[in-house]
Amino acid sequence: MDIDVESTGETITQSLKDSEIRYRRLFEAAQDGILILNADTGAITDVNPFLINMLGYSCEEFVQKKLWEVGAFKDVKASKDAFKALQKNEYIRYKNLPLKAKDGRMIQVEFVSNVYWAGDEKVIQCNIRDITERVRIQDALQKSEADLREQSVRDYLTGLFNRRYMEETLERDLLRAARSHLPLGVIMLDVDNFKGVNDAHGHAAGDVILRELGRLFLNHVRGEDVPCRYGGDEFIIILPDAPQVIVHERAYLLCEKARQFDYRFDGLSLNEITLSIGVAAFPEHGTTGSTILRVVDSALYRAKRAGRGQIVVAEPTE
């Protein structure tokens, strides 16, 4: 049987041409950015229209340059390291890589590269997908979840932590204090004659006082302290790593700041606001959350009975 070598060769040549045309059409029409690199030198040999449109660089600004010489890949060391990793591993993927467009915009991309042979030439193909919108949505969802979490532990009126968060935090901080042999202080505060303010000016005036006290406490506690609204006009502040003398000094400061503040409602200055305060400390006044809260509440009650603007330290437990 005779074989027409010339005809067979023409068929193979035509098949290769058809394959190249199909590849080129896919390359040109791809909805992801594609870069072709020389696997030995890292020079860019081809770039598709989608990547040109995505980043704003012309074909000439890409071709014949190394990957790290194009402005979008501005981290030169990282780009060189990535290229070396490609040469070694023949596959690399970055799930969230920032590229800089020519107009200055930052574009988040997923970057996947493979090494393969094209005839007798070893090349690297980099597929670059714009995930900016995906990242934006993920960030928005994370922020929304964080906001919901923040709302769940905050008192809406004062901006302080709420009672549930205080109880969880107190137990956690007491365990930490016990393990590390560290002190911990608790301050319980109550607004003197709060009912009288509400009766005279209405609950809106009382809300002004609570809101301003919340702001005052946030501004005059340490970053590690946990100021909380316990309920009504009662507040609790947890002071980790604070010995009793520091807790008492902080209580006195808050008492004086509250007394000096000018509370206003409907343009009128309200009467001087004073606080009654109970102070307790771990381990002197208890080793559990329930005990600490009971003795500091008792100290607050004795401060109320002693007169306005008083600070009373809890009695040691047996």
C-alpha positions in Angstrom: 0.0 0.0 0.0 1.5 3.3 -1.0 1.3 6.2 1.4 1.1 9.7 0.1 3.7 11.4 2.3 3.2 14.8 0.8 -0.5 14.6 1.4 -0.1 13.4 4.9 2.3 16.2 5.7 -0.1 18.8 4.3 -2.9 17.3 6.4 -0.7 17.6 9.6 0.4 21.1 8.7 -3.2 22.1 8.2 -4.3 20.5 11.4 -1.6 22.4 13.3 -2.7 25.6 11.7 -6.3 24.9 12.6 -5.3 24.2 16.2 -3.3 27.4 16.4 -6.2 29.4 15.0 -8.6 27.8 17.6 -6.1 28.5 20.4 -5.7 32.1 19.2 -9.4 32.7 19.1 -9.7 31.3 22.6 -6.8 33.4 23.8 -8.2 36.6 22.2 -11.8 36.0 23.5 -10.9 34.8 27.0 -12.7 36.6 29.8 -9.7 36.3 32.1 -6.3 38.0 31.6 -3.6 35.8 30.1 0.1 36.3 30.0 2.6 34.1 28.3 6.2 34.1 29.7 9.4 32.6 28.5 10.0 30.0 31.2 13.8 30.6 31.1 14.0 34.4 31.2 10.6 35.5 32.6 10.1 37.8 29.6 6.5 38.3 28.5 6.0 37.0 25.0 2.2 37.5 24.6 -0.7 39.2 26.4 -4.4 38.9 25.6 -6.8 41.9 25.1 -8.7 41.2 28.3 -5.6 41.8 30.4 -4.8 44.9 28.4 -8.3 46.3 29.1 -8.2 45.3 32.7 -4.9 47.0 33.6 -4.7 49.7 31.0 -1.2 48.9 29.8 -0.6 48.6 26.0 0.6 45.4 24.4 4.0 47.1 23.9 4.3 47.9 27.6 3.9 44.2 28.3 5.8 42.3 25.6 9.6 41.8 25.9 9.5 43.0 29.6 10.1 40.8 32.6 7.0 40.2 34.8 8.5 42.4 37.5 9.2 45.3 35.0 5.5 45.9 34.4 4.0 48.5 36.7 1.1 46.3 37.7 3.5 43.9 39.4 5.2 46.6 41.4 6.5 44.3 44.2 9.7 43.4 42.3 11.1 40.9 45.0 7.7 39.1 45.3 7.4 38.9 41.5 11.0 37.5 41.1 10.3 35.0 43.9 7.1 33.9 42.3 8.9 33.4 39.0 11.5 31.3 40.7 8.8 29.2 42.4 7.1 28.7 39.0 10.4 27.4 37.5 10.7 25.0 40.4 7.1 23.9 41.0 5.6 24.5 37.6 2.3 25.6 39.2 1.5 28.4 41.5 -1.7 30.1 42.7 -2.4 33.3 44.5 -6.0 33.5 45.7 -5.9 37.3 46.4 -3.1 39.3 44.7 -3.3 43.1 44.4 -2.3 44.5 41.0 -2.0 48.2 40.2 -3.7 49.4 37.0 -2.1 52.1 34.9 -4.6 54.7 36.2 -3.7 53.9 39.8 -6.6 51.6 40.7 -5.8 48.6 42.8 -7.4 45.4 41.4 -7.6 42.2 43.4 -6.9 39.2 41.2 -6.7 35.4 41.4 -3.4 34.5 39.8 -2.9 30.9 38.5 0.2 29.9 36.5 1.3 26.7 34.7 4.4 25.6 32.9 4.2 23.6 29.7 6.0 22.9 26.4 4.9 24.7 23.3 6.8 22.8 20.6 10.4 22.9 21.7 9.9 26.0 23.9 9.1 25.9 27.6 6.6 28.6 28.5 4.6 29.8 31.5 0.9 30.7 31.1 -0.5 33.0 33.8 -4.3 33.2 34.1 -5.4 36.4 35.9 -9.0 36.7 37.1 -10.4 40.0 38.4 -12.0 39.2 41.8 -12.3 42.8 43.0 -16.1 42.6 43.3 -15.9 39.2 45.0 -13.5 40.6 47.6 -15.6 43.7 48.1 -18.7 41.5 48.8 -16.7 39.3 51.2 -15.3 42.3 53.0 -18.8 43.8 53.3 -20.2 40.5 54.7 -17.4 40.3 57.2 -18.0 43.9 58.3 -21.7 43.2 58.5 -21.0 40.2 60.7 -18.6 42.2 62.9 -21.2 45.0 63.2 -23.9 42.6 64.2 -21.5 41.1 66.8 -20.7 44.6 68.1 -24.4 45.5 68.3 -25.1 42.3 70.2 -22.6 43.2 73.0 -23.2 47.0 73.1 -25.8 49.0 74.9 -27.6 51.1 72.3 -28.0 54.2 74.5 -24.6 54.6 76.1 -22.3 52.8 73.7 -20.9 50.8 76.6 -20.9 47.0 76.8 -24.1 45.4 77.9 -24.8 43.2 80.9 -24.5 39.9 79.1 -21.0 40.8 77.8 -20.0 42.0 81.2 -20.9 38.7 82.9 -19.1 36.7 80.2 -16.0 38.9 80.4 -15.9 38.9 84.2 -15.8 35.1 84.4 -13.1 35.0 81.7 -11.0 37.7 83.3 -11.3 36.1 86.8 -10.1 32.8 85.4 -7.1 34.5 83.8 -6.4 36.5 87.0 -6.4 33.2 89.0 -4.1 31.4 86.6 -1.6 34.2 86.4 -1.9 35.4 90.1 -2.9 38.9 88.9 -5.3 41.4 90.6 -8.6 42.5 89.2 -10.9 45.3 90.2 -14.6 45.9 89.8 -16.4 49.3 90.1 -20.2 49.5 90.4 -21.7 53.0 89.9 -25.2 54.3 90.4 -26.5 57.8 89.5 -27.8 59.6 92.7 -31.4 60.8 92.5 -31.8 59.6 89.0 -35.6 59.1 89.5 -35.8 62.8 90.6 -34.3 63.9 87.3 -36.7 61.8 85.3 -39.7 63.0 87.4 -38.7 66.7 86.9 -37.5 66.7 83.3 -38.8 63.4 81.7 -37.0 60.3 80.6 -35.4 62.0 77.7 -33.4 64.1 80.2 -32.4 60.9 82.0 -31.2 59.4 78.7 -29.0 62.5 78.2 -27.3 61.8 81.5 -26.8 58.1 80.8 -25.5 58.9 77.3 -23.0 61.5 78.6 -21.9 59.2 81.4 -21.3 56.5 78.9 -19.1 58.9 76.9 -17.3 60.0 80.1 -16.5 56.4 81.1 -15.2 55.5 77.7 -12.9 58.5 77.8 -11.5 57.9 81.3 -10.8 54.2 81.5 -7.8 52.3 80.3 -7.9 50.5 77.0 -8.0 47.1 78.7 -10.9 48.1 81.0 -14.4 47.0 80.3 -17.1 49.6 81.0 -20.6 48.3 80.9 -24.2 49.4 81.5 -25.5 47.0 84.1 -29.1 48.1 83.9 -31.1 51.3 84.4 -28.7 53.9 85.8 -26.2 51.3 87.1 -22.8 50.8 85.5 -20.0 48.3 86.1 -16.4 48.7 85.1 -14.0 45.7 85.1 -10.3 46.6 85.5 -8.0 43.7 84.7 -4.5 43.6 86.3 -5.5 46.5 88.6 -4.7 46.4 92.3 -7.2 47.7 94.8 -5.4 51.1 95.2 -5.6 51.7 91.4 -9.2 50.7 91.3 -10.1 53.1 94.1 -8.2 56.0 92.4 -10.1 55.3 89.2 -13.4 55.3 91.0 -12.5 58.7 92.6 -11.6 60.1 89.2 -14.9 59.0 87.7 -16.8 60.4 90.6 -15.2 63.8 90.2 -15.5 63.9 86.4 -19.2 63.1 86.7 -19.7 65.8 89.3 -17.9 68.5 87.2 -19.7 67.7 83.9 -22.3 70.2 82.7 -25.3 68.1 81.7 -27.7 70.0 79.4 -31.2 69.2 78.2 -33.2 71.5 75.9 -30.7 74.2 76.5 -31.0 74.1 80.2 -28.3 72.9 82.6 -29.4 70.0 84.8 -28.6 69.8 88.5 -25.2 68.6 89.5 -25.0 64.8 89.0 -23.2 62.7 91.5 -22.4 59.0 91.6 -22.5 56.5 94.4 -19.8 53.9 93.9 -18.9 50.5 95.3 -15.4 49.0 94.8 -14.3 45.4 95.0 -11.1 43.5 94.1 -10.0 40.0 93.3 -9.0 38.0 95.3 -9.6 40.1 98.5 -13.3 40.4 98.1 -14.1 37.1 96.3 -12.9 34.7 93.7 -16.0 34.1 91.6 -18.1 36.4 89.5 -21.2 35.9 91.6 -19.4 36.7 94.8 -17.7 39.8 93.4 -20.9 41.2 92.1 -22.7 40.5 95.3 -20.1 42.2 97.5 -19.7 45.2 95.2 -23.4 45.6 95.0 -23.5 45.6 98.8 -20.7 48.2 98.9 -22.7 50.4 96.5 -25.8 50.1 98.7 -23.8 51.3 101.7 -22.4 54.2 99.6 -26.0 55.2 98.8 -27.0 55.2 102.4 -23.9 57.2 103.4 -24.9 60.1 101.2 -24.4 61.4 97.6 -21.1 61.0 95.8 -19.6 58.4 98.1 -17.2 55.6 97.4 -17.3 52.5 99.6 -14.9 49.5 99.4 -16.4 46.0 99.7 -15.9 44.1 102.9 -13.5 41.1 102.7 -15.2 37.7 102.3 -14.6 35.0 104.8 
